């Protein structure tokens, strides 16, 4: 009996030790640019699109159509009180105005359009006054806003509620992202390389619209010389390496401009614009009277995908339609994530509509913590890796036990929500979610008191 008990104790110790060592297992390297197909593949129109009308904190559209209306591709179906517009991305009949969960986990009203195969509006029908010259900046900015591009250097729709419209500060800097924050998303890089002339034209127009602002263009490090030759007349070139650490957006902004913007505050409130290259190309199309912003590019990648593929799809297409166009089925993967592996949002349904999303990351083998919320072991990895240099482990423990006000002096608002802390956490704790919850509560919830001090 004693021998059996001793063996049992040894076995239990061995199991416990294995579980303990598992906590400190090596993590895979941070994501970098994957192997990819450089072609941007055009996806056919789906049978149905669902166009969300609400993007909290950014813009809210009021529908200009109703159930039973026939619409054509390029027709306005929603407009904000500031004149921003959203459009039908296919021709068909408005089935209903329903509610849906968007890819960003927002419950939003949406216009549902059933495809009837009809032709879309011609450019002259969408833009009856033709191209807009930059000699008339007000008309140019109005065209950009009304074409769905939502130029952020104007009142872009962030103040979409009732009441007075806030006055924006003087714009001092524009950062145009020729590379995406998530290295697995290739849309900006491919568009930069394949439409260089149009990118240069877009930069030129931004320069004309904002003559007093500093303009930056981020590019892949290996394209620095190529980019300087083509774009340096209109923008300062900022090369970024392939690793995620070097691409964290708020760190890039801090490096280029010499000041940090807290996560709770918008760039525009500090006189700064961060704009994706795809929006710059859409701006050119709008000003030239070619097309409003009704199609979006998106990269599909993941550990089980040999080569990442980039597609162009009608906005409002379902995740199922976009994946199916490339022969992919959601049932073959444990979790589809809209975005990239670091900051993406997992989806529970393949019927989720995709609009301003730039990536889908497919996880083939699901990962889950050994406990629903494992205890922090105070190893300090999260704090050591944090680019904002905040005491992540201490803040998390305070949030976990509801001590929100105690986190004040530890500056949780400096968090970028970049995901590095959660990535290296051996206990696989929901660190980013807890910090996001804290910042949301302190900005919008009952504990909104910090800004009053």
C-alpha positions as CSV (number, residue, x, y, z in Angstrom):
1,X,0.0,0.0,0.0
2,X,2.8,2.4,0.9
3,X,4.5,1.7,-2.5
4,X,1.3,2.3,-4.3
5,X,0.8,5.6,-2.5
6,X,4.4,6.7,-3.2
7,X,3.9,5.9,-6.9
8,X,0.7,7.9,-6.9
9,X,2.4,10.9,-5.3
10,X,5.2,10.7,-7.9
11,X,2.7,10.5,-10.7
12,X,0.7,13.5,-9.4
13,X,3.9,15.5,-9.0
14,X,4.9,14.6,-12.5
15,X,1.5,15.7,-13.9
16,X,1.6,18.9,-11.9
17,X,5.1,19.7,-13.0
18,X,4.2,19.0,-16.7
19,X,1.2,21.4,-16.4
20,X,3.4,24.0,-14.7
21,X,6.1,23.7,-17.4
22,X,3.4,24.0,-20.0
23,X,2.7,27.5,-18.7
24,X,6.2,28.5,-19.7
25,X,6.3,26.8,-23.1
26,X,7.8,28.8,-25.9
27,X,5.4,30.8,-28.0
28,X,5.7,30.9,-31.7
29,X,7.2,33.9,-33.3
30,X,5.1,37.0,-33.8
31,X,3.4,37.0,-37.2
32,X,5.2,38.3,-40.2
33,X,4.3,38.7,-43.9
34,X,3.2,35.3,-45.1
35,X,3.8,33.7,-48.6
36,X,1.2,35.2,-50.8
37,X,-0.3,35.4,-54.3
38,X,0.2,38.9,-55.6
39,X,-2.9,38.9,-57.7
40,X,-6.0,40.8,-56.4
41,X,-8.9,38.5,-57.4
42,X,-12.2,40.1,-58.3
43,X,-15.2,38.3,-56.6
44,X,-18.5,38.0,-58.4
45,X,-21.6,39.7,-57.0
46,X,-23.3,37.6,-54.2
47,X,-27.0,36.7,-54.2
48,X,-27.5,39.1,-51.3
49,X,-25.6,41.9,-49.5
50,X,-26.3,43.4,-46.1
51,X,-25.0,47.0,-45.7
52,X,-24.7,48.1,-42.0
53,X,-25.8,51.6,-41.2
54,X,-24.1,52.2,-37.8
55,X,-20.4,52.4,-37.0
56,X,-20.3,53.7,-33.4
57,X,-17.9,56.5,-32.8
58,X,-17.4,56.9,-36.5
59,X,-20.6,57.4,-38.5
60,X,-24.3,56.7,-38.5
61,X,-26.4,56.6,-41.7
62,X,-30.1,57.1,-41.9
63,X,-31.7,54.9,-44.7
64,X,-32.9,56.7,-47.8
65,X,-34.6,53.5,-49.1
66,X,-37.3,51.2,-47.7
67,X,-38.3,47.6,-48.0
68,X,-39.6,46.8,-51.5
69,X,-37.6,49.5,-53.3
70,X,-35.5,48.6,-56.4
71,X,-32.0,49.9,-56.3
72,X,-29.0,49.9,-58.6
73,X,-25.4,49.4,-57.9
74,X,-23.9,52.8,-57.0
75,X,-27.2,54.3,-55.7
76,X,-27.3,56.0,-52.3
77,X,-29.1,53.9,-49.7
78,X,-28.1,55.8,-46.6
79,X,-26.9,59.3,-45.6
80,X,-25.6,60.9,-42.4
81,X,-26.7,64.3,-41.2
82,X,-23.3,65.6,-42.4
83,X,-23.8,64.3,-46.0
84,X,-21.7,61.1,-45.8
85,X,-23.3,58.5,-48.0
86,X,-23.3,54.7,-48.2
87,X,-24.3,52.9,-51.4
88,X,-25.8,49.7,-52.9
89,X,-23.0,47.5,-53.9
90,X,-25.2,45.3,-56.1
91,X,-28.4,46.0,-58.0
92,X,-31.6,44.4,-56.7
93,X,-34.6,44.8,-54.4
94,X,-34.4,46.0,-50.8
95,X,-35.8,43.0,-49.0
96,X,-35.8,44.6,-45.5
97,X,-34.0,46.9,-43.2
98,X,-33.0,44.4,-40.5
99,X,-30.5,44.3,-37.6
100,X,-27.3,42.4,-37.8
101,X,-24.1,41.8,-35.8
102,X,-21.3,43.3,-37.8
103,X,-17.7,41.9,-38.0
104,X,-16.8,44.4,-35.2
105,X,-19.5,42.9,-32.8
106,X,-21.8,45.9,-33.2
107,X,-25.6,45.3,-33.4
108,X,-26.5,47.6,-36.3
109,X,-29.5,48.2,-38.6
110,X,-28.7,47.1,-42.1
111,X,-30.1,47.4,-45.6
112,X,-30.6,43.9,-47.1
113,X,-30.5,43.8,-50.9
114,X,-31.4,40.8,-53.0
115,X,-29.5,40.6,-56.3
116,X,-31.7,40.8,-59.4
117,X,-28.8,40.8,-62.0
118,X,-29.6,44.3,-63.3
119,X,-26.8,46.7,-64.5
120,X,-25.6,49.3,-62.0
121,X,-25.6,53.0,-62.5
122,X,-23.3,54.5,-65.1
123,X,-20.7,57.0,-63.8
124,X,-22.6,59.9,-65.4
125,X,-25.7,58.9,-63.5
126,X,-23.9,58.7,-60.1
127,X,-22.0,62.0,-60.7
128,X,-24.1,64.2,-62.9
129,X,-21.6,67.1,-62.5
130,X,-18.7,65.0,-63.7
131,X,-15.1,65.3,-62.2
132,X,-14.4,67.9,-59.5
133,X,-11.4,70.2,-59.8
134,X,-9.2,70.8,-56.8
135,X,-9.4,74.5,-57.6
136,X,-12.6,74.3,-55.6
137,X,-11.6,72.6,-52.3
138,X,-15.0,72.8,-50.7
139,X,-16.6,71.1,-53.7
140,X,-13.9,68.5,-53.7
141,X,-14.3,67.7,-50.0
142,X,-18.1,67.5,-50.4
143,X,-17.6,65.0,-53.3
144,X,-15.3,62.9,-51.3
145,X,-17.6,62.8,-48.3
146,X,-20.7,62.1,-50.4
147,X,-18.9,59.2,-52.3
148,X,-18.5,57.1,-49.2
149,X,-14.8,57.8,-48.8
150,X,-15.5,59.9,-45.6
151,X,-12.5,62.1,-45.8
152,X,-11.3,62.4,-42.2
153,X,-9.9,65.9,-42.6
154,X,-13.5,67.1,-42.7
155,X,-16.4,66.4,-40.4
156,X,-16.3,62.8,-41.4
157,X,-19.3,61.6,-39.5
158,X,-17.7,61.0,-36.1
159,X,-20.2,63.5,-34.6
160,X,-23.2,61.6,-35.9
161,X,-25.6,62.1,-33.0
162,X,-27.8,65.0,-32.1
163,X,-26.6,68.4,-30.9
164,X,-23.9,70.8,-32.1
165,X,-21.2,69.6,-34.4
166,X,-17.8,69.7,-32.8
167,X,-15.1,72.0,-34.3
168,X,-12.0,70.1,-35.5
169,X,-8.6,71.3,-34.7
170,X,-6.1,72.5,-37.3
171,X,-4.6,69.5,-39.1
172,X,-0.9,69.1,-38.7
173,X,-0.1,65.7,-40.0
174,X,-1.4,63.0,-42.4
175,X,-0.1,59.4,-42.2
176,X,-1.1,57.3,-45.1
177,X,-0.6,53.6,-44.5
178,X,1.0,51.8,-47.4
179,X,1.4,48.7,-45.1
180,X,-1.2,47.4,-42.7
181,X,-0.7,47.1,-39.0
182,X,-1.3,43.3,-39.1
183,X,1.5,41.8,-41.3
184,X,-0.9,39.1,-42.5
185,X,-3.0,41.7,-44.3
186,X,-1.5,42.6,-47.7
187,X,-4.1,44.9,-49.2
188,X,-2.2,48.1,-48.8
189,X,1.1,46.8,-50.0
190,X,-0.4,45.2,-53.1
191,X,-2.3,48.3,-54.1
192,X,0.8,50.4,-53.4
193,X,2.9,48.3,-55.8
194,X,0.2,47.7,-58.5
195,X,-1.3,51.1,-58.7
196,X,1.7,53.3,-58.0
197,X,0.7,56.0,-60.5
198,X,-2.8,56.4,-59.0
199,X,-1.3,56.4,-55.5
200,X,1.0,59.3,-56.5
201,X,-2.0,61.1,-57.9
202,X,-3.8,60.6,-54.7
203,X,-0.9,61.9,-52.6
204,X,-0.7,64.9,-54.9
205,X,-4.3,65.7,-54.3
206,X,-4.0,65.3,-50.5
207,X,-1.1,67.7,-50.7
208,X,-3.2,70.2,-52.6
209,X,-6.1,69.9,-50.2
210,X,-3.9,70.2,-47.1
211,X,-0.9,72.3,-48.1
212,X,0.2,73.1,-44.6
213,X,0.2,69.5,-43.2
214,X,3.1,67.1,-43.0
215,X,2.3,64.1,-45.1
216,X,3.8,60.6,-44.4
217,X,3.6,57.4,-46.4
218,X,4.5,54.1,-44.7
219,X,5.9,51.5,-47.0
220,X,7.5,48.0,-46.7
221,X,11.1,48.4,-45.7
222,X,12.2,46.5,-48.8
223,X,10.4,49.0,-51.1
224,X,12.0,52.1,-49.5
225,X,14.2,53.1,-52.6
226,X,11.3,52.3,-55.0
227,X,8.9,54.4,-53.0
228,X,11.2,57.4,-52.6
229,X,11.7,57.5,-56.3
230,X,7.9,57.6,-57.0
231,X,6.3,59.4,-54.0
232,X,8.9,61.5,-52.2
233,X,7.7,64.6,-54.1
234,X,4.4,64.4,-52.2
235,X,5.1,62.7,-48.9
236,X,7.8,61.7,-46.5
237,X,8.6,58.0,-46.8
238,X,8.5,55.9,-43.6
239,X,9.8,52.3,-44.2
240,X,8.4,49.6,-41.8
241,X,9.8,46.1,-41.4
242,X,7.8,42.9,-41.7
243,X,7.3,42.2,-38.0
244,X,4.2,43.2,-36.1
245,X,6.1,45.0,-33.4
246,X,7.3,47.6,-35.9
247,X,3.8,48.2,-37.4
248,X,1.7,48.8,-34.3
249,X,-0.1,51.9,-35.5
250,X,0.0,54.1,-32.4
251,X,3.7,53.3,-32.0
252,X,4.3,54.3,-35.6
253,X,2.4,57.6,-35.0
254,X,4.5,58.3,-31.9
255,X,7.7,57.6,-33.7
256,X,6.9,59.8,-36.7
257,X,5.4,62.7,-34.8
258,X,7.2,62.5,-31.5
259,X,4.1,62.3,-29.3
260,X,1.7,59.6,-28.2
261,X,-2.1,59.6,-28.7
262,X,-4.0,57.7,-25.9
263,X,-6.1,54.8,-27.0
264,X,-9.3,56.6,-25.8
265,X,-8.7,59.6,-28.0
266,X,-9.1,59.9,-31.8
267,X,-6.3,61.1,-34.0
268,X,-8.5,63.8,-35.5
269,X,-8.9,65.4,-32.1
270,X,-5.1,66.0,-32.1
271,X,-5.0,67.3,-35.6
272,X,-3.7,64.0,-37.0
273,X,-5.1,61.8,-39.8
274,X,-4.3,58.1,-40.3
275,X,-5.7,57.0,-43.7
276,X,-5.4,53.7,-45.5
277,X,-4.0,53.6,-49.1
278,X,-7.3,52.1,-50.3
279,X,-9.2,55.2,-49.2
280,X,-6.7,57.4,-51.1
281,X,-7.4,55.4,-54.3
282,X,-11.2,55.6,-53.6
283,X,-10.8,59.4,-53.2
284,X,-9.2,59.7,-56.7
285,X,-12.1,57.6,-58.2
286,X,-14.6,59.9,-56.5
287,X,-13.0,63.1,-57.6
288,X,-12.7,61.9,-61.1
289,X,-16.4,60.9,-61.2
290,X,-15.6,57.2,-61.8
291,X,-17.2,55.4,-58.8
292,X,-18.2,55.8,-55.2
293,X,-16.6,53.5,-52.6
294,X,-18.6,50.3,-53.0
295,X,-15.9,47.6,-53.3
296,X,-13.2,46.6,-50.8
297,X,-10.0,44.5,-50.8
298,X,-9.4,41.8,-48.2
299,X,-6.6,39.3,-47.5
300,X,-7.4,35.7,-46.6
301,X,-4.6,34.1,-44.6
302,X,-3.9,31.6,-41.8
303,X,-1.5,28.9,-40.6
304,X,-3.1,26.2,-42.8
305,X,-3.2,28.4,-46.0
306,X,-0.1,27.9,-48.1
307,X,-0.4,31.3,-49.8
308,X,-2.4,34.2,-48.6
309,X,-4.9,35.5,-51.3
310,X,-6.3,39.0,-51.6
311,X,-9.7,39.5,-53.1
312,X,-11.9,42.5,-54.1
313,X,-15.6,42.1,-53.1
314,X,-18.8,44.1,-53.1
315,X,-19.3,45.7,-49.7
316,X,-21.9,43.9,-47.6
317,X,-21.0,40.4,-48.9
318,X,-21.1,37.7,-46.3
319,X,-18.0,36.0,-44.9
320,X,-19.4,32.7,-46.4
321,X,-19.5,34.3,-49.9
322,X,-16.0,35.7,-49.7
323,X,-14.5,32.5,-48.5
324,X,-16.5,30.3,-50.8
325,X,-15.2,32.3,-53.8
326,X,-11.8,30.8,-53.1
327,X,-13.0,27.3,-52.4
328,X,-12.8,27.7,-48.6
329,X,-15.4,26.5,-46.2
330,X,-15.8,27.8,-42.6
331,X,-16.5,24.2,-41.5
332,X,-12.8,23.3,-42.3
333,X,-11.6,25.7,-39.7
334,X,-12.2,26.0,-36.0
335,X,-12.4,29.8,-36.0
336,X,-12.6,32.6,-38.6
337,X,-11.2,35.9,-37.4
338,X,-12.0,39.1,-39.2
339,X,-8.8,41.1,-39.1
340,X,-5.4,39.5,-38.3
341,X,-4.1,37.2,-35.6
342,X,-3.2,40.0,-33.2
343,X,-6.2,42.4,-33.2
344,X,-8.9,40.5,-35.1
345,X,-12.3,39.6,-33.9
346,X,-13.5,36.0,-33.9
347,X,-16.9,35.4,-35.7
348,X,-19.6,33.0,-34.7
349,X,-21.4,33.0,-38.0
350,X,-20.3,32.9,-41.7
351,X,-23.2,35.1,-42.6
352,X,-21.5,38.1,-41.0
353,X,-21.4,41.0,-43.6
354,X,-18.0,42.4,-44.5
355,X,-17.6,46.1,-45.3
356,X,-14.6,48.1,-44.3
357,X,-12.7,45.0,-43.2
358,X,-9.2,44.3,-44.7
359,X,-8.4,40.7,-43.6
360,X,-9.7,37.3,-42.6
361,X,-7.5,35.0,-40.6
362,X,-8.5,31.3,-40.5
363,X,-7.5,29.3,-37.5
364,X,-7.2,25.6,-38.2
365,X,-6.5,24.4,-34.6
366,X,-8.4,26.2,-31.9
367,X,-6.6,27.4,-28.8
368,X,-8.2,27.8,-25.4
369,X,-6.9,28.5,-22.0
370,X,-6.7,25.6,-19.5
371,X,-9.1,27.6,-17.3
372,X,-11.8,30.0,-18.1
373,X,-9.8,32.8,-16.6
374,X,-6.5,31.4,-15.4
375,X,-4.8,33.1,-12.4
376,X,-2.0,35.5,-13.1
377,X,1.4,34.1,-12.0
378,X,3.1,37.5,-12.1
379,X,5.8,36.4,-14.5
380,X,5.9,40.0,-15.9
381,X,6.1,38.9,-19.6
382,X,3.1,41.1,-20.5
383,X,4.7,44.2,-18.9
384,X,8.1,43.5,-20.5
385,X,6.6,43.2,-24.0
386,X,4.3,46.2,-23.7
387,X,5.2,49.0,-26.2
388,X,3.3,51.6,-24.1
389,X,5.4,50.5,-21.1
390,X,2.5,50.2,-18.7
391,X,2.2,47.7,-15.7
392,X,-0.1,45.4,-17.6
393,X,-0.2,42.6,-15.0
394,X,-1.1,44.9,-12.1
395,X,-3.8,46.7,-14.1
396,X,-5.3,43.4,-15.1
397,X,-5.6,42.1,-11.6
398,X,-7.2,45.3,-10.5
399,X,-9.7,45.2,-13.3
400,X,-10.4,41.5,-12.6
401,X,-11.5,42.4,-9.1
402,X,-13.5,45.5,-10.1
403,X,-11.0,48.0,-8.7
404,X,-11.2,50.3,-11.7
405,X,-10.4,53.6,-9.9
406,X,-7.3,52.0,-8.5
407,X,-5.9,51.7,-12.0
408,X,-6.0,55.4,-12.6
409,X,-2.3,56.2,-11.8
410,X,-1.2,53.1,-13.9
411,X,-2.5,54.7,-17.1
412,X,-4.6,52.0,-18.7
413,X,-5.7,54.5,-21.3
414,X,-2.2,54.3,-22.8
415,X,-2.9,50.7,-24.0
416,X,-2.9,50.2,-27.8
417,X,-4.9,47.0,-27.5
418,X,-2.2,45.6,-29.8
419,X,-2.4,42.1,-28.3
420,X,1.3,41.5,-27.6
421,X,0.6,41.0,-23.8
422,X,-2.0,38.3,-24.5
423,X,0.3,36.7,-27.1
424,X,3.1,36.1,-24.6
425,X,1.0,35.3,-21.5
426,X,1.8,31.8,-20.4
427,X,-1.5,31.6,-18.6
428,X,-3.4,32.7,-21.7
429,X,-5.4,35.3,-19.8
430,X,-7.9,37.6,-21.6
431,X,-5.6,40.6,-20.9
432,X,-6.7,42.7,-23.9
433,X,-10.4,42.2,-23.2
434,X,-10.0,43.3,-19.6
435,X,-8.1,46.4,-20.6
436,X,-10.6,47.2,-23.3
437,X,-13.4,46.8,-20.8
438,X,-11.7,49.1,-18.3
439,X,-11.1,51.8,-20.9
440,X,-14.7,51.6,-22.2
441,X,-16.1,51.9,-18.7
442,X,-13.9,54.9,-17.9
443,X,-14.9,56.6,-21.2
444,X,-18.5,55.7,-21.6
445,X,-19.7,53.8,-18.6
446,X,-20.9,54.8,-15.1
447,X,-17.3,55.4,-14.0
448,X,-16.7,58.1,-16.6
449,X,-15.0,60.5,-14.2
450,X,-11.3,60.7,-15.2
451,X,-11.7,63.4,-17.8
452,X,-13.4,65.6,-15.2
453,X,-10.3,65.7,-13.0
